[in-house]
Amino acid sequence: MKKFRIGAMPSPISDAVKQRLSEVETATVGHIRQWGFMDPEIQALRHTRRVVGVAVTLALPAQDSTLLHHTLGLLRPGHIVVIDRLGDRKHACWGGGVTNAAHASGATAAIVDGMCTDPLEIAELQFPVWCRGITPITTRIYDLGGMLNMPVSCGGAVVNPGDIILADENGVLVLSPDEVDEVADYALAKQQRGMENVRRIHEGTRLGDLSGATKFVERDAID
């Protein structure tokens, strides 16, 4: 049986999809749906960037990063590397050297369901990474195997190659391509209403009146 399972590289994100989602906040989508979000422990690593891109999925076992090093030569602008670490929380598969290679390819970002290393070097390169934390213990080239562009689990979310990734300071959201328009329409409209509500609050309107909370409380007091 082969140690490596390799699928086709997805096409980079289209300009139309990128433009539709570039102003969407993950927290806005979180007002209406609770699926597709990665575990909140997967956090932005020393940056406040928002990125949109297409998932290139990897499953890497334990202390091995053989397949990741190979994949870095296949990345294109618009790709976001999504790495399922298969439960490993000890070894950092992503660090300064890997970031330099991903940055040189023009890739958009990386999402790691596990640990990273070299946070200062990554920050200096201004390459957005999301991960669970930092460790000095790293992976090596051990040729243990892995999967590329197969369905993976990252932060509890199922990610298929070619899925759309929206990530910002609040977290990481996975969308199938056919969900993009519906999610973008909802989120952008809600964000516009939110800006109008902020304006009204600054003019003196109470938040409880805007949200309807005060009506419920006052009704209960009368009852």
C-alpha positions, 0 to 999 in steps of 0.5 A: 500500500502506498504511503502517500495519497495525492489528489489534484491541486485545486485551481486558485481562487477567482477574483470574483469570489475573493472580492465577494468575501474580502469584506466579510467578517467570520464573526458576522457569519457566526451570528447565523450558523455554527458549522464550518468553523474551526476550533477557536484554539486555532488563532492568528499568529501575531497578525490581524490580517483577513484572508480569502483563498482556496484550500490545499489540504494536507494530512501530516503524521507526527514528526514528519513533514516530507509531504509538506516540503513537496507540496510547497513547490506546487503552491500558487497565488490564492492557495491556502495550505490547510494542515491536519496534524492527525492529533499531534500537538508536540511537533511544529511542522510550520516554521521560518523555512517553510514560510519562506518557501510558501511566501516565495510561491505566492500562496496566501496563508497557512492554517495548521491544526497543531503547533508552529515555530519561529513566530518572529520570522513568520511575522517579519515575512508578513505571511499569515498563519493560524495555529494552536500554539508555539513549540521549539520541537520540529518535524523532520523528513522521515518519509512516513507518508501522508495525504495531499488534496484529500478530505481532512479534519482541521480544528474539527471542521471538514475541509475538502481541497478547493473549499473556500477559506475565510480567516481573520482575527476571530477565527477560521471559516470553511465554505464550499464554493456553492455557499459563497454567494449566500454567505456573502449576501447575508454577511455584508447586509448584516454588517451594513445594518451594524454600521447603521446601528452604531450610528444610531447608538452614538446619536443616543438610541439604546442598544436594548431598543435596537435589539429588542432586548428591552422590550422582552425585559419590560414585558416580563416586569409587567407580567 
